[in-house]
Structures are given as structure tokens and as C-alpha cells.
């Protein structure tokens, strides 16, 4: 179990937001923190501290007036720490190579491979063919309904019909190198992990999995370790003192 750092970019700024609050309409989100530094500041810090496999997320859609600024920040981060960071947000088979050439180790993809509420196997194949499964991370971020967790797309705003199960995890694993899973219902709230989701992820062991959502204390990290058997990596955003929280980055980076 390792700590994976993050750089979330919204409206051209490094931010931490409440995940479920994000809307494309008016580029709105409930913000926990807005950085005064550019994204490369954090990338250089992660490189200096030897942290690998962190993710840079572009939180504006391509249609947004802020997308160009947000993308420019992402490219800054990737260039500052070549092959040390993954990148996601609006990525598909046609533009994935551009981000890898800019320095990303992997591209993170959700909406492109989940279309019309279903898994789009054709796009899975296109992506795999374009850059190779070894350079792909599939984002299976999800929200809970009565009968389980369902994958959400378009910056976590749209539910798909795809329920997160061990079978689905095994099926999609043939198309990617890792999974990234945000527990969207607890993302950015620093109110503890999504225990049920953590347990599901801990039962899967074909490829590496990183979980994000709700970790706010050292006790939460140890609880997460127990729930997942120590097999799932984790990321922390809003709760880190880097982003205005109270958890000391200097301590967390040692995981």
C-alpha cells in the first residue's frame, strides 16, 4: 500500500474540490482549496520526494472556456516530472499520445470507454491499440445506489448502467495497466473512507488499484489498510496540509 499524490486542475488553477459538486454549467464546483502555485510546483515536489504514480486531473471539459488554461497547467506538471505522473480528463484514442509525449507515464480514461451508459468495448480496443495497455489507467470512479456502486462519467455527473463488480474489474483489466477509483460520494469531504467500496477493491488483485476519497486522518489510513488487506494504494487531497488540510504531507509521503 503506497501513497499516490495528486494535482487536480480546475479553471486553470490547482484546486481541491468536493467531487460531487462539480458541474460543467458555468464551470462551477464547491472549492476546498485554490493554490497560488502552478502545477509544476507540486510535480517537482513529488519528484524530489520520489513519489510515483500520482495523477494530474483536468476538471474542465474541452468545451470549457478554461480548458486551454487547465491543459497548459497539466502540461507544465508533466514536463516538470517526466514519466512520474499520470494524466486524465477528456482523453481518448486520438489525443492520448500527445499527453504521453508531454511526459505522462499513463493516460487516465473514463468517459471515452463508457458511452451511452455502457462499456464501449470498441473504444477500449482503440485506446489499447493507440498507446498500449501498459500506458492506460481506467478510472472506475463510482457513486452508490441502493443495490451497489455504479460507474460515473463526465466529471462524475452521469451515472452509467455499469455496476462495479469483481466480474467487471476482471473484464476491463485486459485493457489497462491500473485502475483509479474515486469514491465520489465521499470525495473532498474529509469525512472518512467509503468502507464498502474499499472492501470491494481489496478483494481484487489482478492489477494495481488506487483509491481516492475521504481519507482525513492517520486512523483512516490504518482503517483503509485493514479493509483492503494493504493491497490498494491511496491518494489524499483536501485533507493534506499542502492543500489547506491538517494531515502533514511530510508524514504521509513516507507511506
C-alpha positions, 0 to 999 in steps of 0.5 A, a space after each residue: 500500500 503506497 501513497 499516490 499524490 495528486 494535482 487536480 486542475 480546475 479553471 486553470 488553477 490547482 484546486 481541491 474540490 468536493 467531487 460531487 459538486 462539480 458541474 460543467 454549467 458555468 464551470 462551477 464546483 464547491 472549492 476546498 482549496 485554490 493554490 497560488 502555485 502552478 502545477 509544476 510546483 507540486 510535480 517537482 515536489 513529488 519528484 524530489 520526494 520520489 513519489 510515483 504514480 500520482 495523477 494530474 486531473 483536468 476538471 474542465 471539459 474541452 468545451 470549457 472556456 478554461 480548458 486551454 488554461 487547465 491543459 497548459 497547467 497539466 502540461 507544465 506538471 508533466 514536463 516538470 516530472 517526466 514519466 512520474 505522473 499520470 494524466 486524465 480528463 477528456 482523453 481518448 484514442 486520438 489525443 492520448 499520445 500527445 499527453 504521453 509525449 508531454 511526459 505522462 507515464 499513463 493516460 487516465 480514461 473514463 468517459 471515452 470507454 463508457 458511452 451511452 451508459 455502457 462499456 464501449 468495448 470498441 473504444 477500449 480496443 482503440 485506446 489499447 491499440 493507440 498507446 498500449 495497455 501498459 500506458 492506460 489507467 481506467 478510472 472506475 470512479 463510482 457513486 452508490 445506489 441502493 443495490 451497489 456502486 455504479 460507474 460515473 462519467 463526465 466529471 462524475 455527473 452521469 451515472 452509467 448502467 455499469 455496476 462495479 463488480 469483481 466480474 467487471 474489474 476482471 473484464 476491463 483489466 485486459 485493457 489497462 495497466 491500473 485502475 483509479 477509483 474515486 469514491 465520489 460520494 465521499 470525495 473532498 469531504 474529509 469525512 472518512 473512507 467509503 468502507 464498502 467500496 474499499 472492501 470491494 477493491 481489496 478483494 481484487 488483485 489482478 492489477 494495481 488499484 488506487 483509491 481516492 476519497 475521504 481519507 482525513 486522518 492517520 486512523 483512516 489510513 490504518 482503517 483503509 489498510 485493514 479493509 483492503 488487506 494493504 493491497 490498494 494504494 491511496 491518494 489524499 487531497 483536501 485533507 493534506 496540509 499542502 492543500 489547506 488540510 491538517 494531515 502533514 504531507 511530510 508524514 504521509 509521503 513516507 507511506 
